[in-house]
Structures are given as C-alpha cells and as structure tokens.
Amino acid sequence: MHAPAQARPVGLTVAAALLCLITVSCGSGGSTTPKSPASRTTAEHGYEAAYDAGWREGKRLFKDGGKGAAIREVVWGGCVHRSLTAQPHNVVEKDRGAWVLGCKQAVGSGTDRHPPTRGVTRRESDPDLLARFRSWALANGAEQPAQHVGQVVLVHLGDRDYDVELVTAYTDASAKAEVKQLADAFATWWDGDDGDNARAWNLIVSARDGARLTTRNL
C-alpha cells in the first residue's frame, strides 16, 4: 500500500496567531500591497463557479445515463476523471475539487444541491512518497525517469478523492517518450491499494512551470 501517512495537525500559538493578524501580509514575503477587490472576489468565489459547472455536467450525465451514471461517476470515479478535461477549463481549474463535488451531487439520483462554503481543493507535498518511489526506481531500472521528479504532490479533491501529481524538471518541449516512461514507472510502482479512507484516481505529470504534460488513471 502506498497511501500517504495521516498528516499531523499543527496548531498556532496565541502569540503567533496575533502576530499574523497584526502583520499586513502574513507569509507573503513582506509585501504590503493589498489585493484588489476584484482579485479577492475571484479567489474567494472561484470554487462557486467550479461547483456550478460541475453541477451542470452532473445533471447532464444523469439525464443521459440515469441511475447507472450515478454508479459510474460517483463509485467508479467518473467525475474525478472527467475533471481533468472538463470545460470551461479556466473555471474548472479554479477549484477542481469543487467541480467534482458538484458533478457527484448532481448525478446522484435525488441528491440535493449542497455547494461548498469554502475552497475544496487542497495541495499537499509528500516527500516520503517521493523517497519511496525513488528507492523503488533505483532497484527496478527506472532511476533515470525518477530523477526528473522534484516533488510529489497529493491533490486532495475532497474528503476521499485525490490525485497524485509529479512535479518534474521537464518542459513543454520535453520528449513525450520520456514523460510516458516516467508515468508508466510510477503507475507500475503504485499498487492502487489506498486504504479505507481515501482513493487516488489520476496521475498527473507536470512541467517545471506547472503545465500538465500527461495524465493517466491510477
């Protein structure tokens, strides 16, 4: 099983919390330039637009596939897989987890609309997962593609669903064969047994600038 270990909660002390409130820009490199109202609105409500788009897609899927669509999209991860190519892309990517939530709620027969009150998607670096993959790659002839991975990120799309993203040193112009070799190696290593509390659905290989190079099912 390659599921990530349970993250340990980290609490702020009262003094640190007060300092964060007093500081004009906590954790932003000391910048004192506040965000414009427009950019704040976009950041705060991006999940709402993503949820609405997912809800519309889920309603369409249910209309076309009925109860069978609910099993396919919710139980078998159809909504999560669809989120990688869903349109409009710029809306979905504001909060892909919110899109998945809307899709799953809408496609479920008789499910009411329960939009989120905050962002859903959460990214978490997992250096232990990277170390274990590199160790396996070294012992199984996949050291060359593995050395291009600089970070393994768990992209949490809700309470149970998540994707695994490999942040690499590749560029958009990198050889497709090398990117595919890396994706194949990681998928071979990943046994798919994610435990009772979570399920990884997609593998994403991204370039150094964040561009998505390839995806595949896990």
C-alpha positions in Angstrom: 0.0 0.0 0.0 1.4 3.4 -1.0 -1.2 5.6 0.7 0.3 8.7 2.4 0.6 8.7 6.2 -2.0 10.7 8.1 -0.9 14.3 8.3 -0.3 15.6 11.8 -2.3 18.7 12.8 -0.2 21.7 13.5 -1.5 24.3 15.9 -0.7 28.0 16.0 0.2 29.5 19.4 -1.8 32.5 20.5 1.1 34.8 20.1 1.8 33.6 16.5 -1.9 34.0 15.7 -1.9 37.6 17.0 1.2 38.4 15.1 -0.3 37.0 11.9 -3.3 39.3 12.4 -1.2 42.3 13.1 1.1 41.8 10.1 -0.1 43.4 6.9 0.8 40.4 4.8 1.4 37.3 6.8 3.6 34.8 4.9 3.8 36.8 1.7 7.4 37.8 1.7 6.8 41.1 3.4 4.7 42.6 0.7 2.5 45.4 1.8 0.5 45.7 -1.4 -3.1 44.5 -0.7 -5.0 42.5 -3.3 -7.6 44.4 -5.3 -11.3 43.8 -4.6 -11.6 42.1 -8.0 -8.7 39.6 -7.3 -10.1 38.9 -3.8 -13.5 38.1 -5.3 -12.0 35.8 -7.9 -10.0 33.9 -5.3 -12.9 33.7 -2.8 -15.6 32.7 -5.3 -13.7 30.6 -7.8 -14.9 27.5 -6.1 -18.5 28.6 -6.6 -18.1 28.8 -10.3 -16.4 25.5 -10.4 -19.1 23.8 -8.4 -21.8 25.3 -10.6 -20.0 23.9 -13.7 -19.7 20.5 -12.1 -23.3 20.5 -11.1 -24.4 21.3 -14.7 -22.3 18.5 -16.1 -23.6 16.0 -13.5 -27.2 16.9 -14.3 -26.4 16.2 -18.0 -24.8 12.9 -17.2 -27.8 11.8 -15.1 -30.2 12.8 -17.8 -28.3 10.7 -20.3 -27.4 7.7 -18.1 -29.9 7.6 -15.3 -29.0 5.6 -12.2 -26.2 3.8 -14.0 -24.5 7.1 -14.4 -24.5 7.7 -10.6 -22.6 4.4 -10.0 -20.2 5.2 -12.9 -19.5 8.8 -12.0 -19.5 8.5 -8.1 -18.4 5.0 -7.2 -16.1 4.4 -10.1 -14.6 7.9 -10.1 -16.0 9.1 -13.4 -16.5 12.7 -12.1 -12.9 12.8 -10.9 -11.5 11.6 -14.2 -13.7 14.0 -16.1 -12.5 16.9 -14.1 -9.1 16.8 -15.9 -10.7 17.6 -19.3 -13.9 19.3 -18.3 -14.8 22.6 -19.9 -14.6 25.5 -19.5 -11.1 24.7 -18.3 -10.3 28.0 -16.7 -13.4 27.7 -14.5 -12.8 24.0 -13.5 -9.2 24.7 -12.6 -10.2 27.4 -10.1 -11.2 24.6 -7.8 -11.3 21.1 -9.4 -12.4 19.6 -6.1 -15.5 21.9 -6.1 -16.2 20.8 -9.7 -16.0 17.1 -8.6 -18.4 17.8 -5.7 -21.0 19.5 -7.9 -20.7 16.7 -10.5 -21.2 13.9 -7.9 -24.1 15.6 -6.2 -25.9 16.3 -9.4 -25.5 12.9 -10.9 -26.7 11.1 -7.7 -30.4 10.4 -8.0 -32.4 12.5 -5.6 -29.4 14.3 -4.3 -29.9 17.9 -3.3 -27.6 20.8 -4.2 -25.2 21.4 -1.3 -22.5 23.9 -2.6 -19.3 24.3 -0.6 -18.8 27.3 1.6 -15.1 27.4 1.0 -12.4 26.1 -1.4 -12.3 22.3 -1.7 -9.0 21.5 -3.5 -6.0 21.2 -1.2 -2.4 20.5 -2.4 0.0 18.7 -0.1 3.6 17.8 -0.8 4.6 14.3 0.2 8.4 13.9 0.4 8.1 10.4 1.9 6.2 9.2 -1.1 8.9 10.7 -3.4 11.6 9.0 -1.4 9.9 5.6 -1.6 9.3 5.9 -5.3 13.0 6.8 -6.0 14.1 3.9 -3.9 11.9 1.5 -5.9 13.0 3.1 -9.2 16.7 2.6 -8.3 16.1 -1.1 -7.6 14.0 -1.7 -10.7 15.8 0.0 -13.5 13.7 3.2 -13.5 16.3 5.5 -11.9 16.6 7.7 -15.0 13.0 8.9 -15.3 12.6 9.1 -11.5 15.5 11.5 -11.1 13.5 14.1 -13.0 10.8 14.3 -10.3 11.4 17.1 -7.9 8.2 16.9 -5.9 5.3 14.6 -5.3 2.1 16.5 -4.5 -1.2 15.0 -3.3 -4.1 17.0 -4.9 -7.0 16.5 -2.5 -10.3 16.9 -4.2 -12.5 16.3 -1.2 -12.6 14.1 1.9 -11.8 10.8 0.0 -10.7 11.6 -3.6 -7.3 12.7 -4.6 -4.8 12.8 -7.5 -1.1 12.3 -7.4 1.0 14.9 -9.2 4.6 14.5 -10.2 6.3 17.9 -10.4 9.2 17.4 -12.8 12.2 19.2 -14.4 10.7 18.6 -17.8 9.5 21.4 -20.1 6.6 21.5 -22.5 9.1 20.7 -25.2 10.5 17.6 -23.5 10.4 14.2 -25.3 7.0 12.6 -24.9 8.6 9.2 -24.7 10.5 10.2 -21.5 7.4 11.6 -19.9 5.5 8.5 -20.7 8.3 6.3 -19.4 8.1 8.2 -16.1 4.3 7.9 -15.9 4.5 4.2 -16.7 7.1 3.6 -14.0 5.2 5.4 -11.3 1.9 3.6 -12.2 3.7 0.2 -12.1 5.1 1.0 -8.6 1.7 2.3 -7.3 -0.3 -0.7 -6.3 -3.6 1.2 -6.1 -4.4 0.0 -2.6 -5.1 3.3 -1.0 -6.7 2.2 2.2 -10.2 2.7 3.6 -10.2 6.5 3.9 -9.0 7.7 0.5 -8.7 6.8 -3.1 -6.2 8.1 -5.7 -7.7 8.3 -9.2 -5.4 10.1 -11.5 -1.6 10.5 -12.0 -0.6 13.9 -13.3 2.9 14.6 -14.7 3.5 18.4 -14.8 6.3 20.5 -16.2 8.5 22.8 -14.1 6.2 25.7 -15.0 3.1 23.9 -13.8 1.9 22.9 -17.3 0.2 19.5 -17.4 2.3 17.1 -19.6 0.3 13.9 -19.3 -2.3 12.2 -17.2 -3.3 8.6 -16.6 -5.5 6.6 -14.4 -4.2 5.1 -11.2 
